[in-house]
Amino acid sequence: MREKKGVVTFQGNPLTLLGEDVAAGAKAPDFTALTNDLAPAHLSDFTEKVLVVVSVPSVDTPVCDLETRRFNAEATGLGPDVRILVVSMDLPFAQKRWCAAAGADRVTTLSDHALASFGEAYGVLIKELRLLARAVFVVNAARTVTYVQVVPEVTQEPDYAAVLAAAKAALA
């Protein structure tokens, strides 16, 4: 498995990402994650024209909580042809509990805890922590990645404006 050192940091300390790089223009890699009901989910299960795939370390941390709530709020403005997936290493039970407590009903949370399939396929699995790096991938209807944002410092939020603009552009 490919190792990439120093792409991201946690509180200024360099980390190692495992998996392949995914760049804009590449075919979106398939993955297997778990839904909140423990059912397997794959990229092909989502039929919306555009997917915004967000990876976060854990929805139970302050920055991830804030980010997921923000994407949940922004989802309505993107329309019915865009779906936001939030993938983390949290157990499905924890994600389900978090969604209920946060009122997050416009994002779909997926757990990568069992196989780390998403983390490896998208190159965002943090070797030292077995968590996912903070990143966003926009995928169009042809299942081509049109935008990638890997946040350099795991404790910081992504550039929401850039992600939302990329999602709207992918609809065109």
N, C-alpha and C positions, 0 to 999 in steps of 0.2 A: 504494500500500500504506500502511496506517495506521501511524503512528509514535507510540509512547508513551514519553516521556522520564521518567527518574527513578523508574520503577516498581521497578527493581532496581538494586543497586549491586554492584561488584566491588571488594573491599577499601576500601569507603567511597566509591568513585568512581561517579557516576551513569552508567547505560547507557541505551540506547534499544532498546526492543523493537519488532519489526516484526510486523504481522499483526493479526488481529481479536481482540477480547476474547472469551473463552468464559466464560460465567457458569453457575452452577448453575441448572438449569431449561431450559437450551438443548439443542437437538439436538446430539449429538456430531458435529463435522465429520469428514468422511472425509479420508483422507490416503493418500499412497503413500510407503512407505519400503522399505528392502531388508532381507531376512533375512540371516543369516550365510552363507547359500548363494547370495546375490545374486539371489534371487527377489523379485519385488515383493510387498509385503504391504499390505493395506488394512484399515481398521477392520472391514469386513464379513467378513473372513477369520476373525475371532475370534468363536466362537459361545458362549463361556461367558456365564453370566447376568450377571456383573459383570466389568468390566475396571478395573484400577488402572493408569493410564497415567502413567508417571514420566518426566519429561524431565530429563536431566543434561548438563552441558557435555561431559564426557569420562570414561569409565569408567577411564581411565588416570591420573586425579588422585586424591589421597588422600580427599577428601570424597565424591566420586562412587563410588569403590571401596567405601568404608565403607557408603554409602547403598544401593548395589546389593546388597552382601552382606547387609545387614540385611533388605531386602525379600525376598531369596532365602530367608532363614531364616524370615521371617514367613509366607511363602506357604503352607506346610503347614498352619498353623493357620487359614487362611482357607477351606480345603476345595476340592473339585474344581470348584465352580461359579464360582470367582474365578480370574482370570488376571492376572498382573502383566507389563506390557510396559515395558521400559526403552528409551527412545529417546534417541539422542545423535547427534552429527555424526561420531563415530568411523567409520572405514571398517569394513565388515563383517568383514574379516580380523582387524582389531584386536579387535573385539568377540568374535569366535569364540575368539581366543587368550586374551583376558581371562577369558571364561567357563570355558575349560578350566583355566586356572591357578588360578582362584578356586573352582572346583568349583560354579559357579553353574548349577544345572540345573533350578531352579524358576521362574526368570524368563525371559522371551523378550526378547532384545535386538534392536532394530531400528535401522538406520542411516538417518539423514535427510540424509546428506552430499550426495547427488546432486541432489536437487530442493528441499530445505528445505521440503517440502510440509507436514510435520507442524508445524514451527516457525511457518510462516506461518498455517496453519489454526487453530492454537491460540494464536497471539499471543505466542510465547516465543522467537522468533529474535532473538538479540542482534546488532544492526546492526554495532557496532564490532568484534566478534570473530568473527562468523559461527559462533557456538556457540549452543546452546540454554540458556535460563535454567533454573534449578532449579525445577521445578513438579510438581504431582501433580493428576491429574484422575481422579475416580471416575465410571464410566459404568455405568448399570444395563442390564437386559435389553432395555428399550425403546430403548436407545442414547441416553438422555437423560443429560446431565452432572448428577450429583447433588452433587458436591463439587469445589471448586477451591482449591488452595493454591499460590500463587506465592510462593516464598521471597524475601523482600526483599533479603537479602545472599547473593549467589551462593556464597560460601565457607562458608555454614552449611547444616546438615541440615534437612530438613523436620520437622514435628511428626508423628512416626510414630503416636502414639496417636490423634490426630485422623484420620489417613488410615485406619488400621485400623478405627476405629469407623465411619467413613463407608462403608467397603467392606462391613462386616457389616450396616449399616443398609440398604444398597442391595439386599441379598439378600432382605430382608423384603417 
